[in-house]
Structures are given as C-alpha cells and as structure tokens.
C-alpha cells in the first residue's frame, strides 16, 4: 500500500514550507496561552493563588492530551477518507482547538477556563498527531534530521511569535486568545489545501478494539522505542520545569521590572540559538547518519543552562542561559525526531506510535506542576526547580545511550 511504503522521494521546498507554517500555527496556539495568557488569566481570577490555579488548569489539560494524542493517531491510521488519512485530523483538530481558545476568551471563572483549555488540548493534540506523522509518512530517512530541525524551529518560533502577538500586537486577554485561534486555523488550512495526502484504500484488519489493544507498545519487544520514549519524556520534563514558571520566575526571583518584556527578550535569544542549533545539527546528523552524539551534546547544554539559573537567579545570567538552552533544544529536536521515527514498531501504526511518543511531550505538563508545587514551597524554590530540570535532562542523556539500532 502506497500510504504504508517507506518514503524514497525527497520532499521539496514548497511542501516543507507549508509543513513548517502548519507547525508554527500549532505551537503558537499552544505556547502563547501557556507562557502568557493562562498565567495572566490565573492571576486575574485567583490572585495570590495564581500558581495553584495555573498548575491545576495546565495539569488537567495535559491529562486530556495524554489520551487525545494517541487516540487521534490511532484513528487517523484507520481513516479511509477520500481527502486522505491525516488531513481531516489536521484541520478538524485546528477547528476544535480554536473553539477551545474562544471559550477561554470568554471565561470568567476557573471552571470555564479549565474546560476551554481541555478543548484546546484535545483539538491541538489531534492536529499534532497528524502533523508529526508527516516525517515518517513523507520524508526519507536521509532528510529527516534536517526536516526535524525545521519542525523544532517552528516550535520555538511559535513560542516567540505567540509571546509577541499577545504582549505587543494584541494586549487584551480575549483578543490574544482569538488571534491564536484564527492563526492556527489559517495555518492548518494552508497545509491541508495545498499538499497531497495519501489515501488508505481499505481499513486495517482487526477493528477498533484490536487497534486499541495496540496502543501499548511493549518495551520488551521494542526496547529501542522504549529507551527513546524515556529520553524524550525526561527532556520534556526538564524543559517543563525550566519554562512553565518562567514568567513568575522573572517577576518573583529576578525582580525584573517588566517580566513580560523580559520574557520576550529571553525568547528572542532562545529562538535565535535554537534556529542555529537545529539547522546545523540537522544537516550534520543527516550527513553522518549519527544521532546519539548530538542528543548527548544537547543534554549537556540544557543542563548547564538550568544550573546557571539555579545558582545565580539574575537577569544577566538569564541572558546567558537562554541561548544555551535554545542551542541545546534546537540540536535535540532536529536529531531526536529523526531517531524516534527510525525506531517506530510498525508502518501501519505510525500515527498511533507517534501519538505514544507525543505523550512524552504532554505527560510532563501533568507531572511538572504536581512536582513543582512542593519544590517551590519546600525544596529550594526556583533554585530547586531548575536543579530538578538539570537532573532530568542529564538522565535523559543516559537513557539515549541504551538505544542500539541507531548510531
């Protein structure tokens, strides 16, 4: 079946650009709320309890994403629509996510805020499940680190662009949410309407019940997949420790006079370094065929950035740590996506298995707030939180060394 064949034809610049823009819209709609709008709304609705409310809302939303991502991936693997397997989920997920952002724009209490964020997570994770599969569906192995690097850059630029949109261009809370909703739908529509999507002539045998049983990937049968998943989870856990409370860190620990402007400056430095790391590491990794040395380098850089913030919570050190973190994360995203697509168990379950991988993106959003609250209160405050970030990141490097099937 063509839809399940290993891709051999290199992808072209036009397709790559539209995939980049679709991912950019996705990550903008994720991170503008996480970095700015949700913390601002939590403070508006809860005052002194802002950290607790923010952690609860993001944690519940992330729990939704843990279910939504692999479920949407499993269903897209079985979709026989004449519009393709992936495109209906890309556009449909964007529309559901936009509806959730509209609910957030009108939310006047914590319950409605939580419902809105859960809708955002459900929709955007369905979109993420379909877009992530573009790499193994369409991109040959020899191009995957370079294209993966662009996907990583889109995540960073989505963070920066989202922060810029909701702090400079549109300063109102409701307007910021609605702008994110419009942009994610436009980006998804451009990709869906302008790129082909292979169709699946017949549904895979076994029915939904059999497919659901395959949601679990056996670590014993597929150890490389399990080690890669563990590394990805810890990298994202370390990143969540380091970034979820960054706006509060700038205001409460660094004492920056304008935390939102400070966050925008740090994101700019982070983004520039991430772009360099992703482009350079992606090209070198594809040229050499090696993945793990680059991931180990990225772990060291990100851990160093976190330890700098733990030891010296000053604005000057934050300016030094941001590009280090960006460089490390750019290297990681370029190479890790290539490695993870090379250890997927079965071509027929690509989206489902990448949905399982994406749990390693979203589960830290559940775990991190639950762990961060006692750390902030009783285990060293922000210094303890950034130290935990460094420890998780270094341990991720240990796990990736256990992958045997990829150099």
C-alpha positions as CSV (number, residue, x, y, z in Angstrom):
1,X,0.0,0.0,0.0
2,X,1.4,3.4,-1.1
3,X,0.3,5.0,2.2
4,X,2.4,2.5,4.2
5,X,5.5,2.4,2.0
6,X,8.8,3.7,3.3
7,X,9.3,7.2,1.5
8,X,12.1,7.4,-1.0
9,X,11.4,10.6,-2.9
10,X,13.0,13.7,-1.3
11,X,10.5,16.3,-0.2
12,X,10.6,19.7,-1.9
13,X,10.8,23.2,-0.5
14,X,7.1,24.1,-1.1
15,X,5.8,21.1,0.9
16,X,8.4,21.7,3.7
17,X,7.4,25.4,3.9
18,X,3.7,24.6,4.4
19,X,4.5,21.9,7.0
20,X,6.7,24.5,8.8
21,X,3.8,27.0,8.8
22,X,1.3,24.5,10.0
23,X,3.6,23.5,12.9
24,X,4.2,27.2,13.6
25,X,0.5,27.9,13.9
26,X,0.1,24.8,16.1
27,X,2.9,25.8,18.6
28,X,1.8,29.4,18.6
29,X,-1.7,28.3,19.7
30,X,-0.1,26.1,22.4
31,X,2.5,28.3,23.8
32,X,1.0,31.8,23.7
33,X,-1.6,30.6,26.3
34,X,0.9,28.6,28.3
35,X,3.6,31.3,28.5
36,X,1.4,34.4,28.8
37,X,-2.4,34.2,28.6
38,X,-3.1,31.4,31.1
39,X,-0.7,32.8,33.8
40,X,-2.3,36.2,33.3
41,X,-5.8,34.8,33.4
42,X,-4.9,32.7,36.5
43,X,-3.7,35.8,38.3
44,X,-6.8,37.7,37.2
45,X,-9.2,35.0,38.5
46,X,-7.2,33.7,41.6
47,X,-4.9,36.5,42.7
48,X,-2.4,35.1,45.2
49,X,-3.3,31.5,44.3
50,X,-2.3,32.1,40.7
51,X,0.4,29.3,40.8
52,X,-2.0,26.7,42.1
53,X,-4.7,27.6,39.6
54,X,-2.3,27.7,36.7
55,X,-0.8,24.4,37.7
56,X,-4.2,22.8,38.0
57,X,-5.5,24.1,34.7
58,X,-2.4,23.1,32.7
59,X,-2.2,19.7,34.5
60,X,-5.8,18.8,33.7
61,X,-5.4,19.9,30.1
62,X,-2.2,17.9,29.8
63,X,-4.1,14.8,31.1
64,X,-6.6,15.3,28.3
65,X,-3.7,15.5,25.8
66,X,-2.3,12.2,27.0
67,X,-5.5,10.5,25.8
68,X,-6.2,12.6,22.8
69,X,-2.9,12.3,21.0
70,X,-2.5,8.6,20.6
71,X,-6.3,8.1,20.2
72,X,-6.4,10.6,17.3
73,X,-3.2,9.0,15.9
74,X,-4.8,5.5,16.0
75,X,-8.0,6.8,14.3
76,X,-6.0,8.6,11.6
77,X,-4.1,5.3,10.9
78,X,-7.5,3.8,10.1
79,X,-9.0,6.7,8.2
80,X,-10.1,6.0,4.6
81,X,-11.5,9.4,3.7
82,X,-11.0,10.5,0.0
83,X,-9.3,13.6,1.5
84,X,-6.6,11.4,3.0
85,X,-5.6,9.8,6.3
86,X,-4.0,12.8,8.0
87,X,-5.5,16.0,6.6
88,X,-9.0,15.6,8.1
89,X,-7.4,15.3,11.5
90,X,-5.1,18.3,10.9
91,X,-7.9,20.7,10.0
92,X,-10.5,19.2,12.4
93,X,-8.1,19.4,15.3
94,X,-7.3,23.0,14.5
95,X,-11.0,23.9,14.5
96,X,-11.6,22.2,17.8
97,X,-8.6,23.9,19.3
98,X,-9.8,27.2,18.0
99,X,-13.2,26.6,19.7
100,X,-11.4,26.0,23.0
101,X,-9.5,29.2,22.6
102,X,-12.8,31.1,22.0
103,X,-14.1,29.5,25.3
104,X,-11.0,30.8,27.1
105,X,-11.5,34.3,25.7
106,X,-15.0,34.4,27.3
107,X,-14.0,32.5,30.6
108,X,-15.0,34.4,33.7
109,X,-14.2,31.6,36.2
110,X,-11.7,28.8,36.8
111,X,-14.1,26.0,35.7
112,X,-14.8,27.6,32.3
113,X,-11.1,28.3,31.9
114,X,-10.3,24.6,32.6
115,X,-13.0,23.5,30.1
116,X,-11.6,25.8,27.4
117,X,-8.0,24.6,27.9
118,X,-9.1,21.0,27.8
119,X,-10.8,21.6,24.4
120,X,-7.6,23.3,23.2
121,X,-5.5,20.3,24.3
122,X,-7.9,17.8,22.7
123,X,-8.0,19.6,19.3
124,X,-4.4,20.7,19.0
125,X,-3.2,17.2,20.1
126,X,-5.2,15.7,17.3
127,X,-3.6,18.2,14.9
128,X,-0.2,17.4,16.4
129,X,-0.7,13.6,16.0
130,X,-1.3,14.0,12.2
131,X,1.4,16.6,11.6
132,X,4.0,14.6,13.4
133,X,3.4,11.6,11.1
134,X,4.4,13.7,8.1
135,X,8.0,12.8,8.8
136,X,7.8,9.0,8.5
137,X,4.9,9.2,6.0
138,X,6.6,11.5,3.5
139,X,10.3,12.2,4.4
140,X,13.1,9.8,3.5
141,X,15.5,8.9,6.4
142,X,18.3,10.8,4.8
143,X,16.3,14.1,5.1
144,X,14.7,13.6,8.5
145,X,17.1,15.4,10.8
146,X,17.0,18.5,8.5
147,X,13.2,18.5,8.3
148,X,13.0,17.6,12.0
149,X,15.2,20.6,12.7
150,X,12.7,22.9,10.9
151,X,9.9,21.3,13.0
152,X,11.9,22.2,16.1
153,X,12.5,25.7,14.9
154,X,8.7,26.1,14.2
155,X,8.1,25.1,17.9
156,X,10.5,27.8,19.0
157,X,9.2,30.4,16.6
158,X,5.7,29.6,17.7
159,X,6.7,30.3,21.2
160,X,8.3,33.6,20.3
161,X,5.7,34.7,17.8
162,X,2.9,33.8,20.2
163,X,4.5,35.8,23.0
164,X,5.0,38.7,20.6
165,X,1.4,38.6,19.4
166,X,-0.2,38.6,22.9
167,X,2.2,41.0,24.6
168,X,2.9,43.6,21.8
169,X,0.4,43.4,19.0
170,X,-2.7,42.4,20.9
171,X,-2.5,43.1,24.6
172,X,-6.1,42.2,25.6
173,X,-6.7,38.7,27.1
174,X,-9.7,37.9,24.9
175,X,-8.1,39.4,21.8
176,X,-5.0,37.3,22.3
177,X,-6.9,34.1,22.5
178,X,-9.0,34.9,19.4
179,X,-5.9,35.8,17.5
180,X,-4.3,32.5,18.3
181,X,-7.5,30.7,17.2
182,X,-7.5,32.5,13.8
183,X,-3.8,31.8,13.2
184,X,-3.9,28.1,13.9
185,X,-6.9,27.6,11.6
186,X,-5.3,29.5,8.8
187,X,-2.0,27.6,9.1
188,X,-3.8,24.2,9.1
189,X,-6.0,25.1,6.2
190,X,-3.0,26.2,4.0
191,X,-1.2,22.9,4.6
192,X,-4.4,20.8,4.0
193,X,-5.5,22.6,0.9
194,X,-2.1,22.9,-0.8
195,X,-0.4,19.5,-0.1
196,X,-1.3,15.9,-1.1
197,X,-2.2,13.2,1.5
198,X,-2.1,9.5,0.6
199,X,-5.4,7.7,1.0
200,X,-5.8,4.3,2.6
201,X,-8.0,2.1,0.3
202,X,-9.2,-0.2,3.0
203,X,-9.3,-0.1,6.8
204,X,-6.6,-2.3,8.5
205,X,-7.9,-5.6,9.7
206,X,-8.9,-6.2,13.3
207,X,-11.3,-3.4,14.1
208,X,-11.1,-0.6,16.7
209,X,-10.8,-3.0,19.6
210,X,-7.7,-4.6,18.2
211,X,-6.2,-1.2,17.3
212,X,-6.9,0.0,20.9
213,X,-5.1,-3.0,22.3
214,X,-2.0,-2.0,20.3
215,X,-1.9,1.5,21.9
216,X,0.5,-0.1,24.4
217,X,3.9,-0.7,22.8
218,X,5.8,-3.5,24.5
219,X,9.2,-2.3,25.9
220,X,10.4,-5.9,25.8
221,X,9.6,-6.3,22.1
222,X,10.7,-2.8,21.1
223,X,13.4,-1.8,23.6
224,X,14.8,1.0,21.3
225,X,11.4,2.6,21.1
226,X,11.1,2.4,24.9
227,X,14.5,4.0,25.6
228,X,13.9,6.7,23.0
229,X,10.5,7.4,24.6
230,X,12.1,7.6,28.1
231,X,14.7,10.1,26.8
232,X,12.0,12.2,25.2
233,X,9.9,12.2,28.3
234,X,12.8,13.4,30.5
235,X,13.9,16.1,28.1
236,X,10.4,17.5,28.1
237,X,10.0,17.1,31.8
238,X,13.3,19.1,32.3
239,X,12.0,21.7,29.8
240,X,8.7,22.0,31.6
241,X,10.4,22.5,35.0
242,X,12.5,25.2,33.4
243,X,9.8,27.1,31.4
244,X,6.4,26.7,32.9
245,X,7.0,29.2,35.7
246,X,9.4,31.4,33.8
247,X,7.1,34.4,33.8
248,X,6.7,34.1,37.6
249,X,10.4,33.5,38.0
250,X,11.3,36.8,36.3
251,X,8.9,38.7,38.5
252,X,9.4,36.9,41.8
253,X,13.1,35.9,41.8
254,X,14.9,38.0,39.2
255,X,12.7,41.1,40.2
256,X,12.6,42.2,36.6
257,X,10.6,45.5,36.4
258,X,8.7,44.3,33.3
259,X,8.5,40.4,33.3
260,X,6.6,40.1,30.1
261,X,9.1,42.2,28.2
262,X,11.9,40.3,29.9
263,X,10.3,37.0,28.7
264,X,10.1,38.3,25.2
265,X,13.8,39.2,25.2
266,X,14.7,35.8,26.6
267,X,12.6,34.0,24.0
268,X,14.3,36.0,21.2
269,X,17.7,34.9,22.4
270,X,16.5,31.4,22.9
271,X,14.9,31.3,19.4
272,X,18.0,32.6,17.6
273,X,20.2,30.0,19.2
274,X,17.6,27.2,18.6
275,X,17.5,28.0,14.9
276,X,21.3,27.8,14.6
277,X,21.4,24.5,16.6
278,X,18.5,22.9,14.6
279,X,19.8,23.8,11.2
280,X,23.5,22.9,11.8
281,X,22.9,19.8,13.8
282,X,20.2,18.5,11.4
283,X,22.5,18.9,8.4
284,X,25.5,17.3,10.1
285,X,23.4,14.4,11.5
286,X,21.9,13.6,8.1
287,X,25.3,13.8,6.5
288,X,26.9,11.4,9.0
289,X,23.9,9.2,9.8
290,X,24.6,9.6,13.5
291,X,22.0,10.8,16.1
292,X,23.1,9.9,19.6
293,X,26.2,12.1,19.9
294,X,24.2,15.2,19.1
295,X,21.5,14.3,21.6
296,X,24.2,13.9,24.3
297,X,25.6,17.3,23.4
298,X,22.1,18.8,23.7
299,X,21.5,17.3,27.1
300,X,24.8,18.8,28.4
301,X,24.0,22.3,27.1
302,X,20.4,22.3,28.5
303,X,21.5,21.0,31.9
304,X,24.2,23.7,32.1
305,X,21.6,26.4,31.3
306,X,19.3,25.2,34.1
307,X,22.2,25.1,36.6
308,X,23.2,28.6,35.8
309,X,19.6,29.8,36.6
310,X,19.6,27.7,39.8
311,X,22.9,29.1,41.1
312,X,22.5,32.7,40.0
313,X,18.9,33.9,39.5
314,X,19.9,37.3,38.0
315,X,18.9,39.0,34.8
316,X,22.5,38.8,33.4
317,X,22.6,35.0,34.0
318,X,19.2,34.6,32.4
319,X,20.5,36.4,29.3
320,X,23.4,33.8,29.2
321,X,21.2,30.8,30.0
322,X,18.5,31.5,27.3
323,X,20.8,31.0,24.3
324,X,22.4,27.9,25.8
325,X,19.0,26.4,26.4
326,X,17.9,27.3,22.9
327,X,21.1,25.8,21.3
328,X,20.6,22.6,23.2
329,X,16.9,22.3,22.5
330,X,17.5,23.0,18.7
331,X,20.1,20.3,18.5
332,X,17.8,17.9,20.4
333,X,14.7,18.5,18.3
334,X,16.4,18.2,15.0
335,X,18.0,14.8,15.8
336,X,15.5,13.3,18.3
337,X,12.6,13.4,15.8
338,X,14.8,11.6,13.3
339,X,15.9,8.9,15.8
340,X,12.3,8.4,17.1
341,X,10.9,7.8,13.6
342,X,13.7,5.3,13.0
343,X,12.6,3.1,15.9
344,X,8.8,3.1,15.3
345,X,7.5,-0.5,15.6
346,X,5.2,-0.7,12.5
347,X,4.4,1.3,9.4
348,X,0.7,0.6,9.7
349,X,0.7,2.3,13.2
350,X,2.9,5.3,12.5
351,X,0.5,7.9,13.8
352,X,-0.6,5.8,16.8
353,X,3.0,5.2,17.8
354,X,4.0,8.8,17.3
355,X,0.9,9.6,19.4
356,X,2.5,7.4,22.1
357,X,5.8,9.4,21.6
358,X,3.8,12.6,21.9
359,X,2.6,11.5,25.3
360,X,6.2,12.2,26.3
361,X,5.6,15.8,25.2
362,X,2.3,16.2,27.1
363,X,2.7,14.0,30.2
364,X,5.4,16.3,31.7
365,X,2.8,19.1,31.6
366,X,0.8,16.9,34.1
367,X,3.8,15.7,36.2
368,X,5.7,19.0,36.3
369,X,3.1,21.2,38.0
370,X,2.5,18.4,40.5
371,X,6.2,18.1,41.4
372,X,7.0,21.8,41.0
373,X,4.5,22.9,43.6
374,X,6.2,21.2,46.6
375,X,9.6,22.0,45.2
376,X,8.8,25.7,45.0
377,X,7.3,25.6,48.5
378,X,9.7,23.3,50.4
379,X,12.7,22.2,48.3
380,X,14.6,25.3,47.4
381,X,12.1,27.4,45.4
382,X,13.2,28.3,41.9
383,X,16.8,27.1,42.6
384,X,15.4,23.6,43.4
385,X,13.1,23.7,40.3
386,X,16.0,24.5,37.9
387,X,18.2,21.9,39.6
388,X,15.5,19.3,39.0
389,X,15.4,20.4,35.4
390,X,19.1,19.8,35.0
391,X,18.9,16.3,36.7
392,X,16.0,15.2,34.4
393,X,17.9,16.4,31.3
394,X,21.2,14.6,32.2
395,X,19.3,11.4,33.0
396,X,17.7,11.7,29.5
397,X,21.2,11.5,28.1
398,X,21.9,8.3,30.0
399,X,18.7,6.7,28.5
400,X,19.5,7.5,24.9
401,X,22.8,5.6,25.1
402,X,20.7,2.4,25.5
403,X,19.3,2.7,22.0
404,X,21.1,0.1,19.9
405,X,19.5,0.3,16.5
406,X,20.5,3.9,15.7
407,X,24.1,5.3,15.9
